[in-house]
Amino acid sequence: MNAIMTDFDFKNGSEPVPQKWEGLAELDRALAENRLTEYRFKKAWADPWARAFGIGVITLLVAFGIFVIVNDLIIGH
């Protein structure tokens, strides 16, 4: 039987496998498993400045929401 090999078959078998970037292995796994958002949240939570900023932003949003509700109930009559 005559098997026809394409150019892709020759190149695929003869090229060496590219080396992984060891420094970015965790990011590579996150991209491969489609969990980049979870990776970013975990990295941000591990950083004290990013954690403080996130908690501050959430606190401001909740305070603003409470202000709007209370202001509407008191002055909205």
C-alpha positions as CSV (number, residue, x, y, z in Angstrom):
1,M,0.0,0.0,0.0
2,N,1.3,3.4,-1.0
3,A,1.0,6.0,1.8
4,I,1.3,9.6,0.9
5,M,3.1,11.8,3.4
6,T,2.4,15.4,3.4
7,D,5.0,18.2,4.0
8,F,3.3,18.6,7.4
9,D,4.1,15.0,8.4
10,F,7.8,15.5,7.6
11,K,8.1,18.8,9.5
12,N,6.1,17.6,12.4
13,G,8.3,14.6,13.0
14,S,11.6,16.2,12.5
15,E,11.2,19.5,14.5
16,P,12.2,19.4,18.2
17,V,9.5,20.2,20.8
18,P,9.9,23.8,22.0
19,Q,11.0,24.2,25.6
20,K,8.6,25.5,28.1
21,W,9.3,28.8,29.8
22,E,9.8,27.6,33.3
23,G,9.2,31.0,34.8
24,L,5.7,31.2,33.2
25,A,4.7,27.5,33.8
26,E,1.9,28.5,36.2
27,L,0.5,31.0,33.7
28,D,0.8,28.5,30.9
29,R,-1.2,25.9,32.9
30,A,-3.8,28.6,33.7
31,L,-4.2,29.4,30.1
32,A,-4.3,25.8,29.1
33,E,-7.0,25.0,31.6
34,N,-9.0,28.2,30.8
35,R,-8.9,29.5,34.3
36,L,-7.0,32.8,33.8
37,T,-9.6,34.8,35.8
38,E,-9.2,32.6,38.8
39,Y,-5.4,32.8,38.4
40,R,-5.6,36.6,38.4
41,F,-7.8,36.8,41.4
42,K,-5.5,34.4,43.4
43,K,-2.4,36.4,42.4
44,A,-4.1,39.7,43.3
45,W,-5.4,38.4,46.7
46,A,-1.8,37.2,47.5
47,D,-0.5,40.7,47.0
48,P,-1.2,42.9,50.1
49,W,-1.5,46.1,48.1
50,A,-3.9,44.7,45.6
51,R,-5.9,43.0,48.4
52,A,-6.2,46.4,50.3
53,F,-7.2,48.2,47.0
54,G,-9.9,45.5,46.2
55,I,-11.3,45.6,49.7
56,G,-11.3,49.4,49.6
57,V,-13.2,49.5,46.3
58,I,-15.8,47.0,47.4
59,T,-16.2,49.0,50.7
60,L,-16.8,52.2,48.7
61,L,-19.3,50.5,46.4
62,V,-21.2,49.1,49.4
63,A,-21.1,52.4,51.2
64,F,-22.4,54.2,48.1
65,G,-25.2,51.7,47.7
66,I,-26.2,52.1,51.3
67,F,-26.1,55.9,50.9
68,V,-28.3,55.9,47.9
69,I,-30.9,53.6,49.6
70,V,-30.9,55.6,52.8
71,N,-31.0,58.9,51.0
72,D,-33.9,57.7,48.8
73,L,-35.9,56.5,51.8
74,I,-35.3,59.6,53.9
75,I,-35.5,62.4,51.4
76,G,-37.5,60.5,48.7
77,H,-40.9,61.1,50.5
